[in-house]
Amino acid sequence: MVIDYEVRGGVAEITFDNPPVNAITDAFMDALFAALDRAREDSEVRAVIIGSAISGRFCGGLDLPSFLRGAPADAHRIVGKIYARLSDLQFRLGKPSIAAINGAARGAGMSIAITCDVIIAADHATFGYPELDVGLLPAIHFCHLPQIVGRHRAFDLLFTGRAFDVQEAMSLGLVMRQAPEAELMNEARRYAATLASKSPALMRLGRDAFLRTAAAGYRERSEAAVDLVSTVFGMDDCKEGLAAFAEKRKPVWGQK
């Protein structure tokens, strides 16, 4: 099982458990969708926490070796799941969602976290967008990151691919609060309990209105991001970047 599901005190806990780094596959995304659907349909669930069972690892992003082996249609499908379908499910969840980042979050792991309403992180958590280093583009983050952190800071994070710590993430407005890893889930549970104590009808109505305002046009932009990444799949530099990652070497860009 790559994802565990448990309800505690009206809060659904969706926990990634796909060692060693919670790499994202089709099966992983399907399990996440099933868990979100289950939480949405359960009237007893009033908030959702998404976390990880692997110490120091929230999600390392796409399973690049399997991504490399797949056909372009397979790659298009999984990117569509991460960029478009996941956002749709979060928009329709009707309940607040919290990402509890207990360690490294990279690439598509950042894409999952950012669909949540709130991010709480461990004090040693790190973040990054390394897609360009492996021949891909962090296209979905073009849609929202400039609005959160500003155009120039977003460009720095997305185009250098550098890792950054939780203190910087908080200063940028990506992370709402931090806690020691041993206390992270308790902190997330306390926050979820506060949200779960509100009127579920008002929470649903208010959250829907908030997302319509805050994410206006996001669906169209996410579809454009899927198309952009699908275009990248056919490029020589994409093939070279993925091959270099699999072979543990530096890519040689611009080669036919």
Secondary structure, 3 states (H helix, E strand, C coil): CCEEEEEECCEEEEEECCCCCCCECHHHHHHHHHHHHHHHHCCCCCEEEEEECCCEEEECCECHHHHHHCCHHHHHHHHHHHHHHHHHHHHHCCCCEEEEECEEEECHHHHHHHCCCEEEEECCCEEECCHHHHCCCCHHHHHHHHHHHCHHHHHHHHHHCCCEEHHHHHHHCCCCEEECHHHHHHHHHHHHHHHHCCCHHHHHHHHHHHHHHHCCCHHHHHHHHHHHHHHHHCCHHHHHHHHHHHCCCCCCCCCC
